[in-house]
């Protein structure tokens, strides 16, 4: 298992608008050409930032990834 592919994906999400859109809309197609373990795929797909760090993701790539891919939340007025 190598963190190279994870970091390459994170870099492409940050820099490549088309790849970012593909990642957000069709995760499986976006990562199909990268040699990822099932653990890496799972962490990327679920956006498990702690697990990605544990797997070797660079924080300087993970921070933009977190901002770009965060799920929108709606807060109901109480």
C-alpha positions in Angstrom: 0.0 0.0 0.0 1.4 3.4 -0.9 0.2 6.9 -0.2 1.3 8.1 -3.6 -2.0 7.4 -5.3 -4.0 8.9 -2.5 -1.9 12.1 -2.6 -2.1 12.2 -6.4 -5.9 12.0 -6.3 -6.0 14.7 -3.6 -3.7 16.9 -5.8 -5.9 16.4 -8.8 -9.0 17.3 -6.9 -7.3 20.5 -5.8 -6.0 21.5 -9.2 -8.2 19.9 -11.9 -11.8 21.1 -12.0 -12.9 18.3 -14.3 -11.4 15.6 -12.2 -12.9 17.2 -9.0 -16.4 17.2 -10.7 -15.9 13.6 -11.7 -14.8 12.6 -8.2 -17.8 14.3 -6.6 -20.3 12.9 -9.1 -18.9 9.4 -9.9 -16.3 8.3 -7.4 -15.8 4.8 -9.0 -15.0 6.3 -12.4 -12.7 8.9 -10.9 -10.4 6.4 -9.1 -10.6 3.4 -11.4 -7.1 4.0 -12.9 -5.4 4.5 -9.6 -3.9 1.5 -7.7 -5.7 1.9 -4.4 -6.3 -0.6 -1.6 -9.9 -1.1 -0.5 -9.0 0.7 2.7 -7.8 3.8 0.7 -10.9 3.7 -1.6 -13.1 3.5 1.5 -11.4 6.4 3.2 -11.5 8.6 0.1 -15.2 7.8 -0.7 -16.3 8.3 2.9 -14.1 11.4 3.3 -12.6 9.9 6.4 -9.9 12.6 6.9 -8.3 10.9 10.0 -8.0 7.6 8.1 -6.5 9.3 5.1 -3.9 11.0 7.3 -3.1 7.6 8.9 -2.7 6.1 5.4 -0.1 8.8 4.5 -2.2 11.6 3.0 -0.3 14.9 3.1 -2.1 17.5 5.3 -1.4 20.2 2.8 -3.5 18.3 0.3 -6.0 17.0 2.7 -7.1 20.4 3.9 -8.2 21.7 0.5 -9.8 18.3 -0.1 -11.9 18.7 3.1 -13.0 22.1 2.0 -13.8 21.1 -1.6 -15.6 17.9 -0.9 -17.4 18.6 2.3 -21.0 17.7 2.3 -23.3 20.6 2.7 -25.3 20.6 5.9 -28.6 22.3 6.5 -29.5 23.4 9.9 -33.1 23.6 10.7 -34.2 26.6 12.8 -35.2 25.5 16.2 
